[in-house]
Amino acid sequence: MTDLDLDHLRGWIGRTETAQDQLTPALADRFRATFDLAPAADAPPMIHLCLAPPAAPTAALGPDGHPARGGFLPPVPLPLRMWAVKLFFMRPCRRAIRSAPSTRRPCCCSAIRR
């Protein structure tokens, strides 16, 4: 197993990033088509995973295709990423172009060995 310098990795605790995106009818339609879901007024469950994805140039991607570690995520020298999340939905996702933008605001809250 790789030695982890947890004290170094804990330097990332408290880091956040914020991104906004708009839930559009076209995005909801493409998501529904992907999973063979029928049309509906509300956006499908889990569509929030399509909103405000991190954007990085190709040169800034890691071997797994995600933004390289060491920016927002700590540079953990292990092959798999692990995350946990608390979701707060203030209201159902409506597929309206004029709705308020969705905000993604992740936070690096801990660095522990599992």
N, C-alpha and C positions, 0 to 999 in steps of 0.2 A: 504494500500500500504506500502511496505517496505521502511524504511528510507534509503536514499542513502547518503553516505559520498562522495560527488563529489570531494572534495579536495583530499581525499585519492585515489580515482580512477584516478584522473588526473596525479598521479605519474606514470602511465603506458604510458602516451602520449610520443611518440617518440620511443618506443620500436619496434624493428623489429626482424624478424627471416628470415633466408635465407635457402632455400632447392633447390636442383637440381634433375632433373629426366630426363629420356630419353624417347622420343616418339618412340616406336617400332612398327613395322607392327603388331605384336601380340596384343599389347594394342589397336591399331586402329581397328583390326578385332573383338576383344571382345566387344569394345564399339559399333561398328556398329551392331553386332549381337544382343546386348541388345535392340536396338531401331529399329531392322529390316530395317537397311539402306543398300543400295546397295554398293558394293565395289567401291572405287574411289582412284585416286592417292593422293589427298590431305586428310588430316585427317578431320574427321567430326567436325562441329562447336560444341563448348562446351567441347571438349575432354580435354581442359586445366584443367578442374575441377578434372580430374583423375591423373594429374601429380603432383608429390611431395607432397602428402598428409602428414599431420603431423603424426609422429610415436610416440606412447607412450605405455609403458607397461600397462597391464591391471590395475594394482594397481594405475596408474596415470590418469585413466579415470574418468570423472565426471559421474553423473547419466544419462546424455543424450548420453553417448558413445563417446563423444569428449574429448580431453585432458582437464583435470580439469582446472578451472579458477584459476588465481593467478600466472600463469607462464607468457606466452605471453599475454593472455587476462586478463584484470583486474577481480578481484573477485566480479563481480556484483551479488548481492543477488536476482536476478529475474529469473523466470523459462525459459525465451526465450532469445536466442542470436540474436542480430541484427547487421548487417554489411552492409557496402556499399563498392563499389570497383570501381576503374578506371582501365580499361584494356588497355594495349598498345600492339598491335600485330605488330611487325616489318616486318613480312612477313607471308604468309600462312603457316600453320603447315604442313610440308611435312612428310609423314610417312616413313622416312628413318633412318635406324639404325645409319648411320654415320653422321647424322645431329648434330648440336650443342645441348648441353643439354638445357632444359627449366629451367628457374629459377623462383621460387616463392619467392617474397620478400614483405610480408605484413607489414604494419606499423600501430600501434595504433595511430591514428591521433587526436581523440577527445573523450571526455567523457561528454555527455550532457544528461539531462533528456528529454525524449520525451513523 
